[in-house]
Every structure is written in structure tokens, then in C-alpha cells.
């Protein structure tokens, strides 16, 4: 039986799921509808409308936050640059036990859906930021240089550190090195914690850390990594709309995997026929649950919220490992940093 590991940080859905393609109906997995005769769809991919998905529709609610009317999405710009496809392949684990990683903080225009450009705030120039994959016990030095126009910070949920020690303000032009040891295996979020953290996350400042368990993860045929998040569009070429993101019944313009709406519908992720596939999932939010699942097969190993289940056990496999967390109304200083972690 394949072994995977997964942990939860308090604010994000984080999951590692693995499955053999044993479905008699369709041994080929392809993420994205209609790609092959055996195509299997992934839920929660971005719809190009203000109502992202029936499963994500929320009832209207009175807003505890300032009841600013949510702005409508801007009109698609036919001259907007094409989006850049994000490779969903999970990165290889970094060699060695000590890692020095450069994370320039860059504010830049990014096409987040065909016809829509956001002036995003980023770690490393991409949304999500780079995925960091290390072994349990490794030491990670992340070297940040703020090339932007405002202060930012970073909070690694994979770390255990005093917030006033490392989750500090990094002013424009300043540098800072955040160091942590990978003490727990799993999938972890990192994000900017500068207030309002909701906005800094909604505008692109988040990413995934994968910490492999002791001995490493068993080899599989395919590994993919998906970070789910939301876009709350402001005007074309501007930052995300904080008032829209801060609604109690937040209704994003796009719910996306790896930063761009519909990119894996346009460019389905193909995996090896009859191979074993491992999926790393992080829900960065900042607001909505994830309903991630693969249609037509079952994950035989699932680690969700720090609890594992395997096919053939009373817990069984899983089709839909979903849960959530919310950043609403929180700065990093008030949000819980981690729930308990277990291993199996
Ligand atoms: Cu920030």
C-alpha cells in the first residue's frame, strides 16, 4: 500500500491523496472534462461568471464586515495578454538537508483568466508562489527581497516560530531571511500576513510547502499539485477588490487552481494510464471551501486534516476530501496557526 502524509494548518485545506487507476470504466486519468474518451473531471475549476459553482453558492447573509456592495467584475479585455499556463506537475524534492531559496516579492500584472488582468502581489513573480518541497527535518532559509511598493511579510505554516521573530514587516527595498525546520510532514500553506491578510492573500501572496515524511514518499507514476484560491476582481490591471473579498458571503469572480481560471480545462492534465497518481492539494482561499475530487475513481490513500484513511479499512477511500478555513477578518496575528497533527 502506498504511503502518503498530510497535515493541516488551521487556515487551509491541505491534502495528499493517492490513487491507483483501477476503475474499469476508465483507467486513464485526465484532469479536465472532455479531454479523452476516458476523461475524468475535476470539480471546482473556475467558472467564468460571478456565481462560481453551484456547490460554492452561499446564501445571502448580513455582512458583519462593512457592507460595501460587492463590485461587479470588469468587462473582459480582448487585448489582455494570454495567461501563462502553470505546470501542475509537483516539483521534485530538493536535494540535501539545508536549503537556501530566493523569494523576491514582486508586484506585477498577471492575466488570471482570459481577458482579465490583476496587479498581483507575489512571492517569486507567480501566483501561487513557488512550491517548496523538502524532507522532514530539513532546514529552510527563505531569502525575501521586497521589490514592491508596500510592506509585506511571510508566514510559513510549516514552521514553529514566534510571530514577532520572523513574521515581521518587510518594507519596500528591505530584505529578510525566514528560517524554519520542517518538523512535521505534510502539505502546508505559506502566505503574506501583512494586514489585511485577507487582501494580501486574495491578491496572490500564498503558496504550498510539501514536507515529505521520514524516508520519503514512495515513488508513483504521476504527481500533481493544485493550489485552490479565489480572485475578487477590481478594475482591469488593478489589485483585487478588498470590499468584495471581505463580504461574509463572498462571491469570487473566479475560483481557480494554480492561479488561472480554466487553465486545466483548456489544457487538461494528463497522467499515465493505469499508473498511480499522487495529488497534493492546498486550499489557500482566502474564503471558500474546496470541493476537490476526481470523478470516476477513488483515492485509496487520503490524508486530510491530519487524519489518514485507506481503501479497505473501515474508513475506506475517498472521493471528496474537502474542508476549509477562513481568513475573513483575521490578520495573521489573530488566526490560529496550526491544528494538531497526526501521522499514520
Ligand atoms: Cu503582502
Boltz pocket constraint, residues with backbone or C-beta under 6 A from the ligand:
constraints:
  - pocket:
      binder: B
      contacts: [[A, 121], [A, 151], [A, 152], [A, 153], [A, 192], [A, 193], [A, 194], [A, 200], [A, 205]]
      max_distance: 6.0
